[in-house]
Amino acid sequence: MQLDDLYRRVIMDHYKNPRNQGTLDEEAVTVNLNNPTCGDRIQLQMQLEDGIVKQAKFSGEGCSISLSSASMMTEAVKGKSYDEALALADKFSEFIKGEDVEFEELEDIEALSGVSKFPARIKCATLAWNALRKGIEHDNNNNNK
């Protein structure tokens, strides 16, 4: 099996069997974002406590890249500190733009490597990660007042 085929299978697995799809209670930080160029829409909900992403769930509509990226992201950030989650988001941004970055502990994310060849799809892949940033920023702003 070629690497591209394996990556396609990983993406489709996350698309058809998304991890952490659903909603959290009303105590969750909720971020709604959309990608008007593609029609992707995501709602990310996170339980954020003491600078840790305790839980993350998403719902929405969109292409396989957008929704599989959301599935991968929610898996990747659970249990991470805000700094770790934001560093991972920065690393993902570099990766999706074609920079040489490895995800040792998060191999599924590497399946999105081909997105860098299609600039219009980068917004699809980064939508959930941008929601993560906004949610953490919102929580930091509210807790530092």
N, C-alpha and C positions, 0 to 999 in steps of 0.2 A: 504494500500500500504506500502510495506517495504521501509526502508530508501535507501537501495541499488537500488531499482527500481526507486525511486524518483531521486537519483543522476544520474542514467543512462539517465533518461529523460532530466534532466538539461543539461548534457553533449551533448546529441544528439540534443537538441534544439539549443545550441550554435554552434554546428557543421553544422546543416542544415540551420540555420538562423543566421549566424554570425553577430555580432555587429561590426560596424566600419571596415568592409571589403572594400577595395578600395585603392585609392592612393590620395596623396596630391600634391600640386604644387611643382615646383622645389626648392622652398625656404625651403622645409622640410629637416630635418635631416633624412637620410636614412641608415638603417642597414640591410644587408643581412646576414642571418645565415642559416646553414643547419645542419642536424643531419645525418651524413653518415651511421650510424648503422641502421637507420630506413627509411631513404629517405625523411624525413621531410625537407621542405624548406620554409623559411619565409622571407618576406621583411616587415620591420616595418618602417613606416614613421611617424615622429612626428614634430609638430609645437611647437618649444620651444622658449619661450620669457620670459625674466626677471626672470629666475629660475623657471618657471611654465610650466608644460606640458599642453599646450593650446588645442592640438588636437593630436590624435593618430589613425592611420589606418594601416591595415596590408593586405597583399596578400600572397599567397603561396599555397603549396600543402603539404598534409600530412595526418596523421591519425586523428581520431576524437579527441584524447587527445591533440595533438599538436594544432590543429586549434581551438578547443573550449577553450583551455587555452589562446590562443592569443586573442580571442574574449572577454573573461572575463578580461584579463589584460588591454586591451585598454579601457574597460568600467571603470575599477577600477582607472586608473591613470589620466584620464582627469581632469584637474583643480587642480591637486596636485602640490605642490612644488617639486623640485628635491629631497629634503631630505625626504619628505613624500613618494614619489614614490619609492625611493631607500629603505626606511624602509619597505615599503610594499613588495618589491621584496625579501628582506632579510627574512621577515616573511613567504612569500610564500615558499622560499627555505627550511626553517625549517619545515614547514607544510608538504611539499611534501616528506620529508625524514621521516615522521612519528612522528614528535614531536607534542606535544599537543599545538595547536595554534587555536585561534578562530578568525573568520572574521565577527565581529558583523554587520558591514555595507555592507559587500560583501558576502552574503550568498551563491551565486552561486559558488564561489570558493571552498567552502566546498565540492561540488560535486566531486572534484578531489581527495578526501581523500583516495580512494582505490588505487590510483596509487602507494602509498608508499609500497604496497605489491608486486609490480612488478618492481624491480630495473631497468630493461631495459627500462621501460616506463618513468622513471623520466626525462631522457633527452628530451623526447617528450614534457612533461609538462612544462619544464623550458626553452625551446628554446626562446619563445617570451619574457620571463622575462630577459633572458640574453641579448637579443637585446635591451631591454629597458635600461639596465645598460650601454651597449656600447654607445648607442645614447646620454645619459646624460653625460657620461664621455667625449665623443667627443665634445659636446657642451661646457662643462666646460673647457676643454683644449683650445678650440679655443677662448673663451671669456676671458681667464685669461692670454693671451699672451701680 
